[in-house]
Amino acid sequence: MRNSLCMLLVTLIFFGTLLPQKSFAVNPDEVLSDPILEQRARDLSTLLRCLVCQNQSIDDSDASLAKDLRVLVRTRLVSGDTNDQVMDYIVSRYGEFVLLQPRFGLHTLLLWVLPFFIIIIGFVAAFIMFRRRRTAKAASLTPEEYTKLSELIENRD
């Protein structure tokens, strides 16, 4: 009984380590003592792209540049900046690519509008194609063609 219980425990631990787990890359030395500021820093960190990994937020990345950005965010928050001021500061230093969700503006208008424009063009093209297909009917035979066809059918027999 005791042996099977130990085996069950070992199996659960083994399979538990195989389950995907979200790990945060924030080191304990980066965590702020003020829980409100720390939560603001974590919220901002999830909005910023790791420039090394490019598909992760700096909150999830282990890259040294991501750590530097996390520390920079926390430093700016401790100095009294608002969330918008922190984001503006980082965007001014690293460009808009650092944002995981690009801002809406004149310079990104094409990025936001183009997918909808392409979908509308696709629907219009499909509508025109199906409308033409429906209206195109087989041409009817003229009386001369009908008599010629009748003669050919009679001669075949």
VONULUM-701454 format. One line per 3 residues: their letters; for each residue z, y, x of N, C-alpha, C. Coordinates in pm, 1 decimal, decimal comma. Layout:
A = Z Y X Z Y X Z Y X; ...
! end
This chain:
MRN = 0,0 -119,2 83,7 0,0 0,0 0,0 0,0 125,0 87,7; 85,5 124,5 189,2 98,1 239,1 276,7 -28,8 258,4 359,0; -90,7 149,5 399,0 -212,9 153,1 477,5 -328,7 211,6 396,3
SLC = -339,8 171,4 271,5 -448,9 221,5 187,6 -429,0 370,0 155,1; -302,5 411,1 141,4 -273,4 552,4 117,4 -311,1 637,6 238,1; -284,0 588,2 356,2 -322,1 659,3 479,2 -473,6 667,8 491,5
MLL = -542,1 558,1 458,8 -688,5 558,7 464,8 -746,8 658,0 364,4; -688,2 664,1 246,8 -734,1 759,0 145,8 -713,5 902,7 194,5; -600,5 930,6 254,3 -571,5 1063,8 305,9 -668,5 1102,0 418,1
VTL = -692,9 1009,2 508,7 -786,4 1034,2 618,6 -927,1 1058,1 564,0; -967,2 980,7 463,6 -1099,5 997,0 403,4 -1111,4 1132,6 336,2; -1009,8 1174,9 261,9 -1013,0 1304,9 196,6 -1020,2 1419,1 297,5
IFF = -945,8 1407,0 404,7 -948,9 1510,5 508,4 -1086,8 1514,8 573,6; -1142,9 1397,0 601,8 -1275,0 1390,5 664,5 -1381,2 1453,9 575,7; -1385,0 1414,3 449,3 -1485,7 1470,5 359,7 -1456,9 1616,3 324,7
GTL = -1333,7 1656,1 328,6 -1299,4 1796,0 305,5 -1352,5 1886,1 415,6; -1358,6 1835,8 536,7 -1414,9 1915,8 645,9 -1566,6 1926,1 635,6; -1630,9 1834,7 563,2 -1775,6 1839,2 547,6 -1820,7 1934,4 439,0
LPQ = -1731,3 1969,1 348,1 -1767,4 2060,8 240,3 -1798,6 2198,6 297,0; -1899,4 2265,0 241,9 -1929,9 2399,6 292,3 -1815,0 2495,3 260,4; -1776,2 2567,2 359,2 -1666,0 2661,2 341,8 -1710,5 2797,3 391,9
KSF = -1671,4 2899,4 320,1 -1705,1 3035,1 361,6 -1602,6 3078,1 465,1; -1654,0 3114,8 579,8 -1563,6 3160,5 684,1 -1590,6 3308,3 709,9; -1486,8 3382,9 718,7 -1500,8 3523,6 748,5 -1481,7 3542,2 897,9
AVN = -1563,0 3627,4 953,9 -1560,5 3647,1 1097,9 -1460,6 3753,0 1140,5; -1389,6 3808,9 1046,1 -1293,8 3914,0 1080,0 -1178,2 3852,0 1156,9; -1156,8 3905,0 1275,0 -1049,0 3855,6 1360,7 -916,9 3918,7 1318,3
PDE = -807,6 3849,7 1343,3 -677,3 3906,1 1303,4 -645,5 4040,5 1368,4; -698,0 4064,0 1489,2 -669,8 4192,4 1554,6 -746,4 4307,7 1491,1; -845,5 4277,2 1406,9 -921,9 4383,1 1339,2 -858,0 4425,1 1207,3
VLS = -776,5 4341,1 1148,2 -721,6 4364,3 1015,4 -627,5 4483,4 1017,2; -648,5 4572,4 921,2 -564,2 4691,8 909,7 -432,1 4657,1 842,2; -328,7 4731,5 874,8 -197,4 4705,9 816,2 -190,0 4751,3 670,6
DPI = -267,5 4853,2 635,0 -271,1 4902,5 497,2 -365,4 4813,6 415,9; -314,4 4742,1 315,6 -400,4 4649,5 240,9 -511,7 4720,0 162,2; -488,4 4842,1 119,0 -590,7 4915,0 43,9 -707,2 4952,6 136,8
LEQ = -673,0 5004,3 255,7 -777,0 5036,5 353,0 -850,0 4910,8 398,7; -777,6 4802,7 414,6 -839,7 4677,4 456,7 -938,2 4627,0 350,9; -900,3 4639,8 224,8 -990,5 4596,7 117,9 -1115,3 4684,7 114,7
RAR = -1097,4 4814,4 135,0 -1213,5 4904,5 141,9 -1303,5 4867,3 258,7; -1242,7 4835,1 371,5 -1320,5 4796,0 489,3 -1397,2 4666,4 462,8; -1332,2 4570,3 396,0 -1400,7 4443,8 364,1 -1514,6 4467,3 266,2
DLS = -1493,0 4555,1 169,0 -1598,9 4585,6 72,3 -1719,0 4650,2 141,8; -1693,4 4743,0 231,7 -1801,9 4808,0 304,6 -1871,3 4709,3 399,3; -1793,5 4620,7 458,6 -1850,7 4524,1 552,8 -1946,2 4426,9 485,4
TLL = -1925,5 4401,3 358,0 -2017,2 4310,5 288,0 -2149,3 4379,0 254,3; -2154,6 4511,9 262,1 -2276,4 4586,2 231,3 -2362,0 4613,8 354,6; -2307,4 4586,9 473,3 -2377,2 4618,6 597,5 -2433,6 4491,8 662,0
RCL = -2556,4 4502,8 708,9 -2627,5 4390,2 770,9 -2590,1 4379,7 918,2; -2571,4 4256,4 962,3 -2554,4 4231,8 1105,3 -2690,8 4248,9 1170,2; -2701,4 4336,1 1266,4 -2829,5 4364,9 1329,5 -2874,2 4253,0 1422,3
VCQ = -2784,2 4162,9 1457,1 -2820,7 4048,6 1540,7 -2867,2 3933,0 1452,1; -2787,7 3900,0 1352,5 -2819,5 3786,4 1263,6 -2926,1 3822,6 1160,6; -2921,4 3941,3 1108,9 -3013,4 4001,2 1012,7 -3010,9 3939,3 873,9
NQS = -2949,8 3827,2 854,9 -2941,6 3772,3 719,7 -2796,3 3756,2 676,2; -2705,4 3811,7 750,9 -2563,1 3804,5 718,7 -2505,6 3945,7 716,0; -2398,6 3957,1 642,0 -2325,5 4083,6 647,2 -2239,2 4083,0 772,6
IDD = -2193,0 4200,3 811,6 -2107,6 4205,6 931,0 -1972,9 4140,1 903,9; -1938,8 4123,5 777,6 -1813,9 4057,2 741,4 -1821,3 3907,6 771,8; -1942,0 3850,3 765,4 -1959,7 3706,5 786,5 -2004,5 3671,0 927,5
SDA = -2050,1 3768,0 1003,8 -2112,0 3740,3 1133,2 -2009,7 3734,8 1245,9; -2036,5 3646,3 1341,6 -1952,3 3634,2 1460,8 -2008,1 3711,5 1580,0; -2120,7 3779,6 1562,5 -2183,6 3850,8 1673,6 -2094,8 3966,3 1721,1
SLA = -2106,1 3998,0 1847,7 -2021,6 4104,0 1903,3 -2058,2 4240,8 1844,5; -2186,4 4261,9 1814,3 -2226,1 4387,8 1751,5 -2166,0 4400,4 1611,1; -2159,9 4289,8 1539,0 -2097,2 4291,3 1406,7 -1948,9 4325,7 1418,7
KDL = -1884,0 4271,9 1521,2 -1742,8 4305,0 1542,4 -1728,1 4454,0 1571,0; -1817,4 4507,7 1654,1 -1812,3 4650,6 1684,6 -1830,8 4734,4 1558,6; -1922,5 4692,4 1472,1 -1943,3 4765,4 1346,6 -1821,8 4754,7 1254,2
RVL = -1759,6 4636,8 1248,8 -1638,3 4622,2 1166,4 -1527,4 4713,6 1216,9; -1512,1 4719,9 1348,5 -1410,1 4807,5 1407,6 -1444,5 4953,4 1379,3; -1572,9 4988,5 1387,8 -1616,4 5125,0 1359,4 -1586,3 5163,4 1214,6
VRT = -1612,9 5072,2 1122,7 -1583,4 5098,6 980,8 -1434,7 5123,1 962,1; -1353,4 5039,4 1021,9 -1208,3 5053,5 1007,0 -1158,2 5182,5 1073,0; -1214,9 5218,3 1187,0 -1175,0 5341,6 1255,5 -1207,2 5463,3 1169,9
RLV = -1325,8 5462,3 1110,8 -1365,1 5575,9 1025,4 -1276,4 5584,4 900,8; -1240,7 5469,1 843,4 -1153,7 5470,0 725,2 -1013,8 5520,7 759,9; -962,4 5478,5 874,2 -829,2 5522,5 915,8 -829,7 5673,1 942,0
SGD = -942,9 5725,7 991,3 -949,6 5869,8 1019,0 -963,0 5952,8 891,9; -980,2 5887,4 775,7 -979,5 5960,3 649,0 -1114,5 5973,5 582,0; -1217,4 5909,6 634,8 -1350,1 5918,1 571,9 -1352,5 5842,1 440,1
TND = -1436,0 5890,9 349,1 -1458,3 5817,5 224,3 -1558,5 5705,6 251,5; -1575,2 5617,5 154,2 -1670,4 5507,5 169,5 -1811,7 5560,1 193,0; -1851,0 5663,4 117,8 -1984,5 5721,1 134,1 -2002,0 5784,0 272,3
QVM = -1898,9 5849,0 321,1 -1908,0 5908,8 453,9 -1922,3 5802,4 561,7; -1851,3 5692,8 546,5 -1862,4 5582,4 643,5 -2003,7 5525,9 641,3; -2056,0 5501,2 521,3 -2190,4 5445,1 509,9 -2294,3 5542,0 566,0
DYI = -2280,3 5671,3 536,0 -2374,5 5770,0 587,5 -2370,3 5777,0 740,0; -2250,2 5766,5 795,9 -2236,2 5770,8 941,4 -2306,1 5651,1 1005,9; -2284,5 5535,0 950,7 -2344,9 5414,4 1009,6 -2496,6 5415,9 991,3
VSR = -2544,0 5461,1 875,4 -2688,4 5470,2 853,1 -2750,0 5573,0 947,5; -2679,7 5682,2 974,7 -2733,9 5782,7 1066,5 -2745,0 5728,2 1208,7; -2658,4 5634,7 1244,9 -2663,0 5577,4 1380,1 -2760,0 5460,6 1391,5
YGE = -2768,6 5376,8 1288,3 -2845,6 5253,0 1299,2 -2968,2 5247,1 1207,4; -2986,0 5344,6 1122,2 -3099,5 5345,1 1030,7 -3068,0 5269,7 902,8; -3158,3 5279,5 806,0 -3134,4 5216,2 675,4 -3147,2 5065,2 678,6
FVL = -3202,2 5012,3 787,2 -3213,0 4866,5 798,4 -3075,1 4800,8 798,3; -2972,7 4874,9 837,9 -2837,8 4819,3 843,8 -2781,3 4792,1 704,4; -2841,8 4849,7 601,5 -2795,3 4827,7 464,4 -2856,3 4699,0 408,7
LQP = -2774,9 4613,0 352,2 -2826,5 4490,3 291,4 -2905,1 4521,0 164,4; -2868,5 4627,7 94,6 -2941,8 4672,3 -23,4 -2991,5 4813,5 4,1; -3124,0 4829,4 20,6 -3174,8 4962,8 53,4 -3147,1 5063,7 -57,4
RFG = -3130,3 5186,8 -17,1 -3105,4 5294,9 -112,9 -3235,0 5332,4 -182,9; -3221,7 5382,6 -305,3 -3338,0 5430,1 -379,2 -3363,5 5574,7 -342,2; -3484,7 5601,7 -295,5 -3522,4 5736,6 -257,6 -3673,4 5746,9 -252,6
LHT = -3723,0 5863,7 -220,1 -3867,6 5883,1 -212,4 -3930,5 5795,1 -105,3; -3860,3 5777,7 6,5 -3915,6 5697,9 115,3 -3911,6 5547,9 86,0; -3834,6 5504,7 -12,2 -3831,3 5362,4 -49,8 -3887,6 5339,5 -189,3
LLL = -3952,4 5440,7 -244,6 -4005,8 5429,9 -380,2 -4106,7 5315,9 -391,1; -4194,2 5304,7 -293,5 -4294,1 5198,5 -295,1 -4227,7 5061,3 -291,5; -4122,0 5048,1 -215,0 -4049,2 4921,6 -204,9 -3992,1 4879,5 -340,0
WVL = -3944,1 4974,3 -417,5 -3883,1 4943,7 -546,0 -3985,8 4928,9 -657,9; -4097,0 5004,9 -651,8 -4192,9 5009,3 -761,9 -4303,5 4904,4 -746,8; -4341,5 4872,3 -625,4 -4455,2 4783,5 -601,6 -4444,0 4647,2 -670,8
PFF = -4330,7 4579,4 -669,6 -4324,0 4450,3 -739,7 -4353,9 4461,5 -889,5; -4301,4 4564,6 -953,9 -4328,3 4582,4 -1096,5 -4475,2 4616,0 -1120,5; -4532,9 4696,4 -1032,2 -4673,3 4732,6 -1042,6 -4761,8 4609,1 -1029,1
III = -4729,9 4522,1 -935,8 -4807,1 4398,7 -916,2 -4795,6 4307,9 -1038,2; -4677,2 4298,2 -1095,4 -4658,9 4215,3 -1215,4 -4740,7 4270,9 -1331,5; -4740,8 4401,5 -1350,0 -4818,7 4463,0 -1458,3 -4967,8 4438,5 -1437,0
IGF = -5015,5 4454,3 -1314,0 -5157,1 4427,6 -1284,9 -5190,6 4281,7 -1314,4; -5100,6 4190,8 -1281,1 -5122,7 4049,0 -1309,5 -5134,1 4021,1 -1459,1; -5046,5 4081,9 -1538,4 -5053,0 4063,1 -1683,6 -5182,1 4121,0 -1742,1
VAA = -5222,7 4238,1 -1694,1 -5346,6 4299,7 -1742,7 -5466,8 4212,7 -1706,3; -5469,8 4162,0 -1583,3 -5580,9 4076,5 -1540,5 -5584,7 3948,0 -1622,4; -5469,4 3887,0 -1647,9 -5465,2 3764,9 -1728,5 -5510,2 3793,0 -1871,9
FIM = -5468,2 3905,8 -1927,4 -5508,3 3942,3 -2063,3 -5659,6 3958,9 -2071,8; -5716,9 4031,2 -1974,7 -5862,3 4052,9 -1975,1 -5936,6 3920,4 -1958,7; -5888,9 3834,5 -1870,8 -5954,4 3706,8 -1846,2 -5952,0 3619,2 -1971,6
FRR = -5838,7 3608,1 -2036,8 -5829,7 3525,5 -2157,4 -5907,9 3587,1 -2273,8; -5912,8 3717,8 -2280,3 -5988,2 3784,6 -2387,3 -6137,9 3759,5 -2371,1; -6186,8 3767,5 -2247,6 -6328,0 3739,9 -2222,3 -6361,6 3594,2 -2250,6
RRT = -6273,4 3506,0 -2212,2 -6297,3 3363,7 -2233,2 -6302,8 3331,6 -2382,3; -6218,7 3397,3 -2460,6 -6214,3 3371,2 -2604,0 -6336,3 3427,5 -2676,2; -6384,4 3542,7 -2631,3 -6498,0 3604,8 -2699,8 -6631,6 3545,3 -2657,1
AKA = -6636,7 3482,0 -2543,0 -6762,8 3422,3 -2497,5 -6785,3 3292,1 -2574,1; -6890,1 3291,0 -2655,4 -6922,7 3172,5 -2734,7 -7053,1 3114,9 -2684,0; -7075,9 2991,5 -2714,9 -7201,9 2929,0 -2677,1 -7313,9 2993,4 -2757,1
ASL = -7421,9 3024,5 -2687,8 -7535,8 3087,2 -2755,5 -7599,8 2986,6 -2850,8; -7633,0 3031,9 -2971,2 -7694,6 2941,4 -3068,1 -7843,3 2925,0 -3035,0; -7899,3 2812,7 -3079,2 -8039,7 2782,7 -3050,5 -8131,5 2865,1 -3140,0
TPE = -8240,7 2906,6 -3080,4 -8342,8 2973,9 -3159,7 -8418,7 2867,5 -3239,9; -8490,7 2905,9 -3344,1 -8563,5 2806,0 -3424,0 -8664,9 2726,0 -3340,3; -8729,1 2790,3 -3244,3 -8824,0 2717,4 -3160,3 -8753,1 2612,4 -3075,7
EYT = -8636,0 2650,5 -3017,9 -8560,1 2555,9 -2935,5 -8507,2 2440,6 -3020,4; -8469,1 2472,0 -3143,3 -8418,2 2367,7 -3233,0 -8527,0 2265,2 -3265,0; -8649,0 2310,7 -3293,5 -8757,8 2216,9 -3324,1 -8795,4 2136,3 -3201,3
KLS = -8794,3 2198,6 -3082,9 -8824,9 2126,8 -2959,6 -8721,3 2018,4 -2933,4; -8592,9 2050,8 -2956,4 -8484,7 1954,0 -2938,1 -8499,9 1839,7 -3037,4; -8535,2 1870,1 -3160,5 -8555,3 1764,8 -3263,3 -8669,4 1672,2 -3223,2
ELI = -8778,2 1728,5 -3169,3 -8891,9 1646,0 -3124,1 -8851,1 1556,0 -3010,9; -8772,4 1610,7 -2917,0 -8728,6 1528,9 -2803,6 -8639,0 1412,9 -2848,7; -8554,9 1438,2 -2945,6 -8465,6 1332,6 -2995,4 -8547,4 1226,0 -3068,9
ENR = -8648,6 1266,0 -3146,9 -8731,2 1170,7 -3220,5 -8816,1 1086,6 -3124,4; -8866,9 1149,6 -3019,6 -8949,8 1077,5 -2923,6 -8869,9 980,3 -2838,4; -8747,9 1001,7 -2827,5 -8659,6 916,0 -2747,2 -8644,1 780,5 -2813,8
D = -8641,3 780,5 -2942,8 -8620,8 655,9 -3015,4 -8743,2 576,4 -3011,7
! end
